[in-house]
Amino acid sequence: MSNWIEVCQLDDIDKEDVMAFDYGEHTFAIYRCPAGNVFATSGLCTHERIHLADGLVMEDIIECPKHNGRFNYKSGKALGAPVCEHLKTFETKVDNDVIFLNTQHTEGN
């Protein structure tokens, strides 16, 4: 069974922005970096479970809107207090300008 699901059109996310995507019981954050590549992480901050789609994207960093915790959205790495637990990351691909997400998280994250 394939874990790849369709998310949205590539142009639905501006460069250097993030959007929420819910699938079943899971919430994801889908990012489009300044170069146009697409990344995905779990959608809630590991500190207080606030949705990251309301946060600020700066280059390859997402800043949580509640306590300003920051993560590298490409690797999921927590970048300092108040966040100390990394985000899970997920593979993405773009086919014919449609974004797809692999709901199986990347090993190691």
SVG drawing of the C-alpha trace seen along z (x, -y; Angstrom):
<svg xmlns="http://www.w3.org/2000/svg" viewBox="-9 -35 29 37">
<polyline fill="none" stroke="black" stroke-width="0.4" points="0.0,0.0 1.3,-3.4 1.9,-6.0 1.9,-8.9 -1.1,-11.2 -2.0,-14.3 -1.7,-17.6 -2.3,-20.5 -1.1,-22.4 2.4,-23.8 1.2,-27.3 -1.1,-27.0 1.9,-27.7 4.0,-30.8 7.7,-30.6 9.0,-31.0 5.7,-30.0 3.9,-27.2 0.4,-25.7 -1.5,-23.3 -2.5,-19.9 -4.7,-17.4 -5.0,-13.8 -6.9,-11.4 -5.8,-11.9 -2.5,-13.6 -1.6,-17.2 1.3,-18.2 3.1,-21.5 4.0,-21.8 6.7,-24.3 7.9,-25.9 11.5,-27.2 12.8,-30.3 14.2,-28.1 10.8,-26.6 11.5,-23.1 8.8,-21.5 9.3,-20.0 7.0,-18.6 7.1,-18.1 4.7,-17.2 2.3,-20.1 2.4,-20.9 5.2,-22.4 6.8,-19.9 6.8,-22.4 3.1,-23.2 1.4,-21.6 0.6,-24.9 0.1,-24.6 3.2,-25.6 1.3,-26.8 0.6,-30.0 4.3,-30.6 6.9,-32.6 9.1,-31.0 12.5,-32.5 14.8,-30.8 14.9,-27.2 13.5,-28.0 10.0,-27.8 9.3,-29.9 6.4,-28.8 3.9,-31.6 3.4,-31.0 6.9,-31.0 9.1,-31.6 10.7,-28.2 12.5,-27.5 13.1,-24.4 14.9,-23.7 12.0,-22.5 14.3,-20.6 15.8,-18.4 13.2,-18.8 16.0,-19.8 15.0,-21.9 17.2,-24.9 17.0,-25.9 14.8,-26.7 12.0,-26.5 11.9,-23.6 14.1,-20.7 12.3,-17.8 12.8,-17.6 10.0,-17.6 9.3,-14.5 10.0,-15.0 8.2,-13.5 9.2,-13.1 7.6,-15.2 7.6,-15.2 6.1,-17.4 4.6,-15.8 3.0,-18.0 2.9,-20.9 1.0,-18.8 2.6,-18.2 2.5,-14.7 3.4,-13.7 4.7,-10.4 2.8,-9.9 5.5,-7.5 8.0,-9.7 11.7,-9.8 13.8,-7.5 15.9,-9.3 13.4,-12.1"/>
</svg>
